[in-house]
Amino acid sequence: MSLYGSSVEYGLHCLLYLVFPKEDFLPSSKDMAEFQGISPSYVAKLFTQLQKAGIVQSVEGIKGGFELKRPAKEISVLDVADALEGKKPLFQCKDIRHGCVLHKGSPPIWATSGVCGIHAVMLEGEQRMREALAGHSLADIAERTGKKIPRAFMKKSIAWFEAKQSNRQSAK
């Protein structure tokens, strides 16, 4: 079982569309969902959580949609993961050292004092993981991703989003 669910992956992908804003349009959550082939209600839920966390804001009006609330370089992957999944622990210690049959229900202090050695290692791992996620911003991911995406695909993507907004405007 993974620590983070698909909400973090989808959320990060959606947020990448907001890293380089276009002056003439803002993507809607519905358009971002359609572009990725996922449920619009699911993406709307993600954006509600991202908005509550202060990562995005919605802009009303004919050219409305979503935009980042602060610069992409100030939004870490950890910010997004915590907003969408909560601050989940990496490891759920069951403190099984209390149940050793040899202690007959009354474990000695030496067996149970302090943090369990296994739990201590897991806490350290969790701390390192959180530090690693905090060390990468949306801007970092966008830069890395931008190096892989062909320019033609990027232009086609922008044109697709612009056409979606244009269709919304002419429908009103």
ChimeraX attribute file (.defattr): number of C-alpha atoms within 10 A of each C-alpha:
attribute: neighborCount
match mode: 1-to-1
recipient: residues
	/A:1	4
	/A:2	6
	/A:3	9
	/A:4	15
	/A:5	12
	/A:6	11
	/A:7	18
	/A:8	19
	/A:9	14
	/A:10	18
	/A:11	19
	/A:12	17
	/A:13	16
	/A:14	21
	/A:15	23
	/A:16	20
	/A:17	20
	/A:18	18
	/A:19	18
	/A:20	14
	/A:21	14
	/A:22	13
	/A:23	7
	/A:24	10
	/A:25	20
	/A:26	22
	/A:27	23
	/A:28	23
	/A:29	23
	/A:30	17
	/A:31	19
	/A:32	21
	/A:33	18
	/A:34	13
	/A:35	13
	/A:36	12
	/A:37	9
	/A:38	13
	/A:39	13
	/A:40	17
	/A:41	12
	/A:42	15
	/A:43	22
	/A:44	16
	/A:45	14
	/A:46	21
	/A:47	24
	/A:48	18
	/A:49	19
	/A:50	23
	/A:51	18
	/A:52	12
	/A:53	16
	/A:54	15
	/A:55	22
	/A:56	19
	/A:57	18
	/A:58	18
	/A:59	13
	/A:60	9
	/A:61	8
	/A:62	14
	/A:63	17
	/A:64	16
	/A:65	18
	/A:66	22
	/A:67	24
	/A:68	21
	/A:69	16
	/A:70	12
	/A:71	14
	/A:72	20
	/A:73	14
	/A:74	15
	/A:75	21
	/A:76	21
	/A:77	22
	/A:78	20
	/A:79	22
	/A:80	25
	/A:81	23
	/A:82	18
	/A:83	23
	/A:84	23
	/A:85	16
	/A:86	11
	/A:87	12
	/A:88	12
	/A:89	12
	/A:90	16
	/A:91	14
	/A:92	10
	/A:93	14
	/A:94	9
	/A:95	12
	/A:96	9
	/A:97	12
	/A:98	16
	/A:99	13
	/A:100	12
	/A:101	10
	/A:102	8
	/A:103	12
	/A:104	9
	/A:105	10
	/A:106	11
	/A:107	15
	/A:108	10
	/A:109	9
	/A:110	7
	/A:111	12
	/A:112	13
	/A:113	8
	/A:114	9
	/A:115	12
	/A:116	15
	/A:117	9
	/A:118	11
	/A:119	15
	/A:120	13
	/A:121	13
	/A:122	17
	/A:123	18
	/A:124	11
	/A:125	14
	/A:126	16
	/A:127	14
	/A:128	12
	/A:129	14
	/A:130	18
	/A:131	12
	/A:132	13
	/A:133	16
	/A:134	17
	/A:135	13
	/A:136	17
	/A:137	20
	/A:138	23
	/A:139	19
	/A:140	16
	/A:141	18
	/A:142	20
	/A:143	13
	/A:144	11
	/A:145	11
	/A:146	13
	/A:147	9
	/A:148	8
	/A:149	10
	/A:150	9
	/A:151	11
	/A:152	8
	/A:153	10
	/A:154	12
	/A:155	10
	/A:156	11
	/A:157	14
	/A:158	15
	/A:159	12
	/A:160	14
	/A:161	19
	/A:162	17
	/A:163	13
	/A:164	16
	/A:165	22
	/A:166	15
	/A:167	11
	/A:168	12
	/A:169	13
	/A:170	8
	/A:171	7
	/A:172	6
